[in-house]
Amino acid sequence: MRREFEGFEDSGSGASAAVLLAEGAELSGVLAVDDPGGWLSLDAGVREVCWSYGPRATPLPAWEQASPLPADLTRLGESGLALALCHRDGRIREAAIRRAGPHPALLPLIVIRCSDWAAPVRERARTLLRGALDPAIAVALTPLILLVGRRERGGFGVELLRDMLRQATPGQLATLFAHPDYVTRRFAYRLAAEDRRLSPAELARAAAREFDAVAQDLCATAALAALREAGVDPADVLEPLLNARSPRVRSAGVTGLRRAGQPERAQAFLGDRSGRVRACARYVVRQHGGDPVAWYRARCAAPDDPRIVPGAVIGLAECQDRADGALLRPLLVHPGDAVRGQAVAGLRVLDLADTHLLRPLLDDPAPGVVRQTTEALLPSARQLPADWLLERIAPERPRHVRVAAFRLLHAHGGVMALRAAAGLVHDPDVKLRTWAGQSVQRWHPSADVRPADPEVGGLLDRCKHLFSTYVLKRRKWEAGLGD
């Protein structure tokens, strides 16, 4: 529900809701009651709009015009009490709390008042909340209580919430585990782990399906801590972790293999797509007396084998033996795009990125290979022929090749960088055009730019729409052109 009000700018739902409540609207019709931020916004919006010290955006409610005495609150309905609970006068807020008991819809505002700066208001609100809260209501108010809990006096609500949730049913807790607010999920999982409300297998499955990294760690750590307890089947814990999509969770599962007495299974994760998982697997394999380097070398020794796993290629480089560059170079022509890309990345990790060897891969049909090659060649961009790179920003080239060539020309610097950027400032590709414009605006003549070079002046004039008159003159002056 949206309305325009004379006298203030509607910058959020709280101010709008305050005005509508002052006009007699129903609370449920002006506020998203399940939005904790909306209640805090209303609390601030009431004081901003209805009782500001400056010019008021809307007339005061009739009861406020007559008298601000608490006795007048007896005539208020739910909407009026909501306004009174947010009143700037602590006596009005405290009196409103006394009248709010029969109105469960006002409990969110009672939660906010539990952190009120005025002690009488705060204590009155805490007494009411303590008597009104049960597990079902606590579940519904959890996001708001946690949000208010960040305030200086917000700890009471969080402690009361913790006590209530310990009495909640599994179904009620499941509602919090699936809540869209990540803070709520973290709180619920932490409480469930502390009180053992979830079995190790349930914690492992929760870690595998969770998207929040903190919640993943909470659940995975709690699940692995219970591996050696009697009656816990390691497979029920490890399988969900090892098959999880998140590298963070998979790495926890790999580390747990050692605790579960199954370190030999870690070898299968040496070629995982995630560097974090590969590192954990190498640790477990070494602790078990294995040799990850030998495993990697055996899988990279046949450059024509289409079954080579890309993770094994980069994993070999992560072992930091530069002699293994001899195994990675033949993989630059492997039929698998991912293998070629990881071979380039591996040579870069080993500081063996040879310009002449990698240069042909800038024309590779696979964008991923070209990206890896570009990253490897950026430090030595000046060793690449500038004219050869300029040919690759032509419109008929594949987009990923054009982007790579432009990045290398930008790193090349000097006149070549300005020439490349000026040639793309009107390109049909929006992103390339934007990057080129930014490159021109940031360009300054380097030491190798010939003073008073007329080409520089011509290129800057082609891009004059990107500069103010003063900045354009400044750039030309830096290049030795003009006064």
C-alpha positions, -999 to 999 in steps of 0.1 A, spaced: 0 0 0 17 32 -11 6 68 -6 22 103 -11 22 126 19 28 163 19 57 175 41 81 146 42 98 123 18 86 87 19 120 69 22 107 36 38 77 17 49 81 28 86 72 65 79 44 55 56 29 31 81 32 57 109 11 82 89 -15 56 79 -18 44 115 -23 80 127 -51 82 102 -68 51 117 -56 24 93 -53 -12 105 -19 -24 116 -20 -55 93 -29 -34 63 1 -10 64 30 -32 76 45 -65 65 42 -81 100 67 -109 92 94 -84 83 116 -76 114 131 -46 97 97 -32 91 89 -31 128 122 -13 136 114 11 107 79 17 122 95 24 156 117 51 141 91 63 116 65 71 143 88 95 160 100 110 127 65 116 112 40 119 140 58 136 168 87 154 152 99 186 168 99 204 134 70 209 110 47 179 112 39 158 81 5 149 94 -18 161 123 -14 143 156 -40 117 165 -70 132 184 -60 116 217 -25 131 215 -39 166 207 -62 164 237 -37 153 263 -6 131 264 -16 116 297 -14 78 300 -51 76 311 -62 85 276 -47 53 263 -78 34 275 -97 46 245 -71 34 219 -74 5 196 -46 -17 183 -34 9 158 -33 37 183 -15 15 208 11 7 182 18 44 178 18 49 216 44 20 220 67 41 198 60 74 215 90 96 224 77 100 259 86 70 281 55 75 303 33 70 272 53 39 261 51 23 295 14 30 298 9 15 263 27 -17 274 2 -21 302 -27 -20 276 -9 -42 250 -14 -75 267 -47 -85 250 -32 -76 216 -8 -104 204 -2 -85 171 17 -59 191 43 -84 205 69 -74 179 68 -38 194 71 -53 229 102 -71 218 117 -37 206 107 -21 239 126 -48 258 158 -29 247 143 5 255 167 31 270 142 39 298 145 13 325 108 14 336 97 8 300 122 -19 295 113 -38 326 76 -35 319 81 -49 284 103 -77 296 77 -88 321 50 -88 294 71 -107 269 82 -133 295 46 -141 302 34 -140 266 61 -160 249 58 -197 241 78 -219 217 54 -213 188 55 -175 192 92 -176 198 98 -193 165 77 -166 147 96 -138 165 131 -152 162 144 -130 134 132 -98 152 145 -109 186 179 -116 170 179 -83 152 170 -64 184 196 -85 202 224 -66 185 214 -35 204 231 -25 237 203 -38 259 190 -65 236 205 -95 253 174 -103 274 153 -112 244 180 -135 230 183 -154 263 146 -157 266 144 -169 230 171 -196 237 151 -209 267 119 -210 246 135 -228 216 148 -255 239 112 -264 245 103 -263 208 92 -293 188 114 -307 160 88 -294 135 91 -259 150 129 -260 148 127 -272 113 109 -240 104 140 -220 116 164 -243 98 147 -234 65 143 -197 73 155 -173 45 174 -152 71 209 -166 75 213 -152 111 182 -171 121 195 -203 106 229 -199 123 212 -193 157 190 -224 153 218 -247 142 241 -235 169 214 -242 195 206 -276 180 242 -286 180 248 -274 216 217 -292 229 221 -323 206 186 -317 191 199 -331 158 217 -364 153 252 -364 137 237 -377 104 211 -349 104 238 -323 111 258 -337 82 228 -335 58 221 -300 70 257 -289 63 254 -304 28 223 -285 19 231 -252 36 243 -222 16 256 -201 44 293 -208 52 290 -202 89 261 -226 92 280 -251 71 309 -250 95 287 -252 125 269 -283 113 299 -301 98 321 -295 129 293 -308 152 287 -338 130 324 -348 128 329 -343 166 304 -371 171 321 -396 147 337 -416 174 307 -418 197 291 -451 203 262 -459 180 273 -434 153 277 -449 118 306 -431 101 289 -436 67 258 -417 78 280 -387 86 307 -389 59 287 -396 28 266 -364 29 297 -343 36 318 -360 9 291 -356 -17 282 -320 -9 283 -294 -35 301 -269 -13 339 -272 -12 339 -261 24 317 -291 34 336 -316 11 369 -306 27 354 -311 62 343 -346 50 378 -354 37 394 -343 69 369 -364 88 381 -395 69 412 -396 91 392 -394 123 369 -421 110 398 -444 103 393 -443 65 423 -422 53 428 -443 22 396 -428 8 411 -394 7 431 -403 -24 400 -401 -45 398 -364 -37 433 -355 -48 419 -344 -81 388 -326 -68 378 -294 -86 383 -274 -55 418 -264 -43 406 -264 -7 395 -301 -10 427 -311 -28 448 -295 0 429 -314 27 432 -347 7 470 -342 3 472 -337 41 453 -369 49 471 -389 23 505 -378 36 495 -385 72 486 -420 61 520 -425 45 510 -419 9 526 -398 -18 503 -373 -35 530 -361 -59 534 -397 -73 497 -400 -77 495 -367 -96 525 -376 -118 510 -409 -127 478 -393 -140 496 -365 -159 522 -387 -176 500 -396 -206 492 -363 -223 469 -380 -248 447 -397 -222 412 -382 -224 405 -394 -189 429 -369 -172 411 -350 -145 417 -312 -146 420 -312 -108 450 -336 -110 468 -312 -134 466 -282 -112 471 -304 -81 505 -314 -95 515 -278 -98 502 -271 -62 529 -295 -50 554 -268 -60 581 -289 -78 592 -269 -109 605 -301 -125 569 -311 -130 566 -284 -157 579 -310 -181 546 -330 -175 524 -299 -178 537 -285 -211 524 -314 -233 490 -310 -217 487 -276 -234 474 -294 -265 452 -319 -247 418 -323 -263 400 -314 -231 394 -276 -226 395 -278 -188 428 -298 -189 444 -272 -212 432 -244 -189 445 -261 -158 479 -268 -175 483 -231 -182 473 -223 -146 498 -249 -133 526 -234 -153 517 -200 -138 517 -214 -103 552 -228 -109 563 -195 -124 570 -213 -158 547 -192 -179 568 -189 -211 555 -162 -234 564 -180 -267 549 -213 -255 516 -198 -243 510 -172 -270 492 -195 -294 467 -203 -267 453 -167 -269 435 -179 -300 421 -210 -282 384 -217 -289 377 -222 -252 372 -190 -233 384 -206 -200 417 -215 -216 421 -179 -230 413 -165 -195 440 -186 -179 465 -177 -206 458 -140 -202 463 -142 -164 496 -160 -170 508 -135 -196 498 -103 -179 531 -98 -161 550 -102 -194 526 -83 -216 553 -61 -230 571 -91 -245 541 -98 -268 540 -80 -302 517 -50 -298 506 -52 -335 498 -89 -331 476 -81 -301 459 -52 -320 448 -76 -347 429 -96 -320 407 -68 -309 391 -66 -344 353 -70 -344 354 -103 -363 374 -120 -336 356 -141 -309 347 -120 -279 368 -138 -254 399 -133 -277 391 -96 -280 388 -92 -243 421 -110 -237 439 -89 -263 426 -57 -248 436 -67 -213 471 -74 -225 473 -42 -244 461 -23 -214 489 -39 -194 513 -31 -222 508 6 -215 521 35 -235 507 45 -269 496 10 -277 472 9 -247 457 43 -258 454 31 -294 436 -1 -284 412 17 -260 405 45 -286 396 19 -311 370 4 -288 353 34 -273 325 31 -299 324 -7 -300 290 -24 -303 299 -46 -273 287 -26 -242 312 -41 -218 342 -37 -241 331 -1 -248 328 7 -211 362 -9 -203 378 10 -232 363 43 -220 376 38 -185 410 28 -199 412 61 -218 402 82 -188 428 66 -167 456 68 -193 487 89 -185 518 91 -207 545 66 -195 582 71 -198 584 54 -232 558 77 -248 576 101 -272 570 138 -261 547 157 -284 537 126 -303 510 137 -327 494 103 -326 487 107 -289 470 141 -296 449 125 -323 438 96 -302 429 119 -273 408 141 -297 390 109 -308 380 103 -272 374 140 -262 338 131 -253 351 112 -223 368 143 -208 360 177 -196 378 205 -215 402 210 -186 411 173 -182 417 169 -219 440 199 -219 458 185 -189 463 151 -206 477 168 -237 500 189 -216 513 158 -198 521 143 -233 540 175 -243 512 187 -265 499 223 -263 505 249 -237 
